[in-house]
Amino acid sequence: MENRLDPSEISFLLPDADEDAGLAVHNPATGEPVGVVPVSTSQEIEQAIGRAHKSQPEWAALSAKARADRLLAWHALLLEHQEALATLMTLEQGKPLPEARGEVAYGASFIQWFAEEGKRAYGETIPAPSGDKRIVTIKQPVGVACAITPWNFPIAMITRKAAPALAAGCSFIVKPSELTPLSAFALAKLAYQAGIHSDVFQVVIGRSAPEVGEWFTSSPLIRKLSFTGSTRVGKTLLAQSAHDVKRTSMELGGNAPFIVFADADVDAAVDGAIASKFRNAGQTCVCANRFYVQRDIYDAFVAKFVAKVEALKVGNGLDEGVEIGPIITHEAKQKLLSLVEQAKAQGAVVANKARTLDGQLMAPVVLTNVEHTMALVQDEIFGPIAPIIAFDDEAQLIELANDTPYGLAAYFYTQHIGRAWRVAEALDYGMVGINEGIISTEVAPFGGVKQSGIGREGAKQGLDEYLDIKYLCFGGV
């Protein structure tokens, strides 16, 4: 039996807020209230931007090591309070507690990585065209950075943006999702304890998400916007940011193919498929969205996959042994159920034992006899539904896999080294997992191509997103 915190033991992480004027947050598994966060007026958001602008030069003037020391102190506090943060996350977001613990550690890893990477924002010395000149480049922070983050990873999506921004010398403002804001305010509390000034790292929630987005994109004081969310909203923010030619990075929608060739290790492929598809109840931008299995092993894969799916336990994320938590909202669950019914009406067959669950809980669904043209194959599912399609040859597979406007992540399993290289290069995606279903890590660049976004997070590229390159030419030497 695990030694778990009582939910009352997380109160020290909750923000101070007026219950009548604040925004109430509810547990998606039970509907019960979890906490209240303060809501900022338009004037208060404008003031927050002004404070960030005023505080940024002083933060940037610190040495990279001094900023790193504060970030490392923040990292240590996240790990010290890992159980409390994980409990809070499960209460407001719903994911199983072991997953929440993993996200806290994953989120903390970005802080540690960029604390060190910030010390390596190196410039260059360039050979000059004449002997009386010297040419160098230096990297400087872009200025005030802001971010809009989603509900599905309420800690990691913030630290993946805040850590490089702060390490680079930017001040940072984040608007988290209204569905999961408590984790953001908890992160801020710990950041302040670590010595990061409250004007340098701020969390805001507005009366409406579009209102905050308009403030972020219209303010000339904000020099960089980072967004993780839907392609539709990303396009709107990009259009709004064009007025000031604002620096942006966008991690948008995905439609990840999960491919299993006939020469693959089927058992390993099934394990990878389960990990990729059902993490966070399938509510991730990089999770497998559609499965393509070569016809020779189609039946064998489906049988083993279904057996493992039916063993997955669905329930409240705080309950022992739960592997799939609730869908984030009732509306999201109804949309998922409608996708299943639509596919069934078009000939798809439910391959696992059907289960109807109450509230926002949803049992996983495996569908066979699926056509590539069906809506749940063409669109991002964002839930525990796995449509499986048979394919015949590699050329056909590449055409099907790339037939989408999205290009975030893709996965495939094969034991043929030549095929591994060919397919990896042919897939039109920013990230490819080869014989691996979980690919996210702080040390590798995360991001997509096509309508899945621009820019990269994590790795050294993630730091560059918050730095400008300045060229210096010295004459008369």
N, C-alpha and C positions, 0 to 999 in steps of 0.2 A: 504494500500500500504506500502510495506517495505521500510525503509530508507537504500538504498544500496549505496556502494561506487562506484564512477566513477573509471574505471580501471586505470586511470592516477594517482590515489591516492595511488597506491601500489608501486610506483617507488622506495621508500626508502628501500624496501625489495629486490630489484633486485641487483645482483652482478655486479661488475665492470668487463667488458669483452670487448675484441677487436671484433667488429662485423665481421671483415674479417677472423679472426683466430678462433673465438669461435664457439660454437654449437648453432644454432638457434632453438628455441622452438616454436611450433605452436599450436593454439587452435584447438582441434579435432572437435569442432562444426562448426567452420567457416573457418578453414585453415589459419587464419590470424596470423602473428607473434606476440608472446607475449614478448619474451626477448631472451637474449643471455647469455650463461654461458661459463666461461673459460675452455679450454681443456688442460689437463696436458700431457706433454711428459713422456716417460718412465723414463727419468732422474729425472723429477720433482716428479713423484710418488715415486721413490726410496728415494728422499730427504724428502718427506713428511713422509715416514715410519721412516726415521732416526730421524726426529724432534719429532715424536710421541714417539719413543723409549727413546730419551734423556729427554723429559719432563715428562715421566710417573713416575719416582721415586719421583720427587718433588710433583706431584699431589697426589700420594699415601701417602706421608708423612703428608699431611694435615689431620686434625682430620675428622672423619666422619661427625661431625656437620658442620665444615667449608665447606666441599664439599656439604652438604645438603643445606646450606645457599645459595650457588651459584645456585644450581639446583632449589631451590624455587624461586629465583629471575628470573631464566629463565622461569619457569612455569608462573609467574605473567606477564611476557612480552608477552607470547603467548596469554594469555587471554586478555591482554590490546589491542593487535593487532589482535584479533580474526577475525574481519571483513575483514581486509586487507589480512590476510593469507588465509581466505576462498575464497575471490575473486580471489587471485592468483592461488589457487588450482583449482578452477572451470575453469579459463582461460586455464590452461595448461593440466588439466586432464579431464575436461568435466562434472564431477558429478554435480548434482543440488546444488545450493548455500546452501540450508538448510542442505543437507548432508555434504557439505564441512565444514559448521560451526560446525556440530556435530563431524566431524573428528578432527578439531582443538582442541575442548574440550576433546575428547577422547585421542588424542595424548598428550595433556598437563597433563592428569590424570596420565600417566605413569611417568612423571617427578616428580610430587608431591608424588606419591606412593613410588618410589624408593629413593627419597630424604630422606624420613622417614625410609624406610626399610634398607637403608645403615647403619643406626645407630644400627641396630639389627643383624649385621653379627657376631653372638655369636659363641664362641668356647665352649669346654666342659672340665670338670674335670672328669677324669676316675679313679676309684679305682685301685691302683697299685697292682701287684701280691706280693709285699713284702713291709715291713714297711719303708725301706730306700729309696724308690723311690716315685716320684710324676709324674703323667701322665696328660698332658693337650693337647688340640688341639686348634689351632688358624686358622682363615681364612684370606688369603691374596690374593690380586688381581693377576690374571693370567699374567698381563703385558699388552702389546699392543694388543688391540682387533680391528678387522675390520668387516665390514658388507657390504653386497650387497643387496640392497632393490629394490622392484618392483614399478611399476607405479600406481597400483590401489589404494594404500593408501600412498601417497607420504610424509605425515607427520607422521602418526601413526606408520608406519613400521620402521621409523627411531627412534622415541622417545622410542619405545618399546625395542629397542636394545641399544641405546646410554645411556638412563637414568640409567639402571642397571650397565652398564659398567663403567660410570663415578662415580656412587655412590660407586661402589666397589673399586675404585682407579685405574682403567685402563685408559689409553689414548685410543682414539677412532677415527678411520677413516672410513668413509662411502662412498661407490660408489652408488649413486642413479641411477634410470633408466634414460637413455638418453631421454626418452619421457617426463619425469616430474622432471627435476633437479632443477627447480627454487625454489620449496618449500624447498628443502634441503639447498640451499644456504641462503634462508631467515631464516631458523632455526639456521644456523650457525651465521648469523649476530646478532640475538637476544641472542644467547648463549654468544657471546663475550661481548655484552653489560651487561650481567649478571655477568661477571667476570670470565668466563671459558676461559682459555688461548687458543689462536688460534692454538697452537701446540698440545693441549690436545684434541681438537675436530676439525677434518678436513673433508672437502668434496672434493672428487676428481672425475673428469670425464676424461676418457682416450680416445685415438683414437678408441679403440674398447673395448667392454665389456670383451671378453675373455682375452685380454691383461692385463687388470686390475686384473682379477681373477687370472691369472698366477703370477702376482707380489705379490698379497696377499698370495697365497698358497705357493709360493716358498721362501718367505723371512723368514729367521730364527728369525728375530726380532719380527715378528707377532706371538703371542702365541694362539690367538683365532680367529676363523672365524664364523660369523653368516650369514646365507643366507635364504632369503625368495624368492621362485620362483618355477620353474618347477622341477619335479623329474629328468628329463633328465639332466638339468644343475647341479642340486644338486649332482647327482652321479659323474659327472665329477669333481666337486670341492672336494668331499670327496676323490676321488682317488688321486687328486693332493696334498691334505693335508696329505695324509698318509706318504709321504716322511719324514716329520718332526714330525709325530704323533701329529699333531696340534689339539688342542681342537676345536670341531665344534658343532654347533647347526643348525639344518635344519628344516625349515617349508616349506614343498613341496606341491605337487599337492593334490587335493581332489576330491571326487566323492560322495557328501553327499546325502544319501537317506532322503526323507521327507515322513513319514509314517502316515497314518490316519486310525485308527481302527474304526470299526462300532460303538463303544460306545463313540466315541469322541464328543466333542462339535464342530460341523461342522463349525459354524460361526467363532469360535476362531481359528480353524485350517486353515480356508481360510485366515484370517487376518495374522496369522503367516507365511503362505506360501507366501503371497504377500510381506511381510517384508523381508523374507529370500531370496526369489528368485530374486527380482527386485532391491534390494539395489545396487547402483553403476552399474545399468544396467545389473545385474547378473555377473559382473566382480569381483567376490570375491572368495577366495579359500574355504570359509566355506558356501557359499550360496547353497541352495537346488539345486541339479543337476538332480535328478530323483524322481518322486513322485510315491508312492505306496499307493493306496486307497482300503480299503476292499470293496468287490463287493456290499455288502448290501447298501452302501451309495455312491457308485461311481458316479452315475448320479447326485445325489444331490450336491456332492462336486464340480464336474466339472461345473455344471450350475452356482453355486455361485462364483466359482473361475473365470470363464470366464467373468461374469458380472463385477467383480472388475478389471480384467485385461484390459477390453475394456475401462474402465474409466480412465486409467492411461494416463497422458499427457507426450508426448515425445518431446524433443526439446533442445534448447540451455540452458545449466544449469543456465545461468544468467537471463533467462526470468521468469516472474512471473508464479507460479503454475506448473512449469515443475517438473516431478517426475522421469523421465528416461532421462539421458543425452546421449551423443554419444558413440559409440563404439570407442575404443582407436585408431585404425588404419583402413584404408580401407581393408587391408589384413585380419584383424581379422573379419571384417564384412562379407567379402566374404566367409570365412571359415564357419561362422555361417549359412549363407544362403545355403551353400552347404550341411551342415548337415541336414537342414530342407528338402531340395529337395531329399536327399538320403533316409531319413526316409519316406517321402511320396511315393517314388518309391517302398519301401518295405511294403507299406500298411497303414502307419500312416495317420491320418486325422487331418487337422487343424481345431480346434474347435472354434476359435474366428474369428472375421472379419479380413481378410487379409488386411494389409496396406503396401504400398511401399513408403519408405521415401528416400529422396536424401542424398547425402554425406555419413557421417558416422553415421547418425541417423538410428536406427532400431526399428521397432515396435515389441512389445513382441509377441511371438508365443506360443500357447498352443496346444499340440498334444495329441490325443487320439488314441486308437487302436494301442498302442505301444507295442513292444516286448522287453523283457529284453536283448536280444542279439543284438539289434540295436546299431550302433556306438555312437549315442548321449546319450545312456544309459551307455555304457561301458567306454566312455571317458569323460574327464572333458570338459564341454561345454564352460564355461566362457562367457556367454551372456544371453540375455533375452528369452530363450527357455525353456519351461516347458513340458517335456514328462510325461504323466500320465498313470500308469499301474494298472490294477485291480489285487488284490490277494484274496485268499480265507481264509487261516488260518495262525495262528501265526508262526507255524513251517516253512511253505513255505516262509513266509515273511522274517524270520531271514536268511534263506539260500540265498534268493535273495539279501537282503541288504548287506550281508557280502561277496558276490561274486564279489570282486574287489581287486586289489592289494593296493588300497588306504585305509586310515583309519584316516581321519582328524576329520570330524564332521558328526553327524547324528542327526535327529530330529524325534520325533513321538508324536502323540496326542492320549490320552486315558483317560478315567475317572475311570479306574479300577486299584486300588492300587497294586494288585498282579501283573497284567500285566506290570505296570510301572516299578517295580523292575526287573521282569524277562527279559523284553526286554532291559532295560538299561544295565543290566549285560551281556546279550548275544550279543549285538552289538559290533563289533570289531573296535571301534573307540576311539580316544583319548578324544573326547568331545561329549556329548550327551545333546541335548535340549529336555526336557520333557514338553510338553504343552507350548513350548516357541520357537520362531523362531529366536530370536537375543540373542546370548549367550556371546559375547565378552565383557570382562571387565578387568580392570587392576588388580583386586584383585584375579582373578582365573588363574590357569595355562593353557596356550594356547599351544596346540601342538598335534601331531598325532602319530599314530603307523603304522606299516608296511612301505610301500613306501611313506607315507606322512611325514616322517621326524623323527628326534631325538631331544631330549631336549624340554624344555618348556620356554615360555616367559610369563611375568607377574607373579603376586603373589610372594611369597618368593622364589619359585623355579627359577624364572627369575634372581634373584640376584646371586644364587648359580652357575649359568652358567658362571659367570665371576670371581669366587673365587676358589682358591686351598685350600684344607685342609692340614695343616701341623701339624704333631704329634711331641710333645716335651716330652722327657723323662728326668727327673731330678734324678740323682743318688746321693748317699752319703748324704742323708738328715738326 
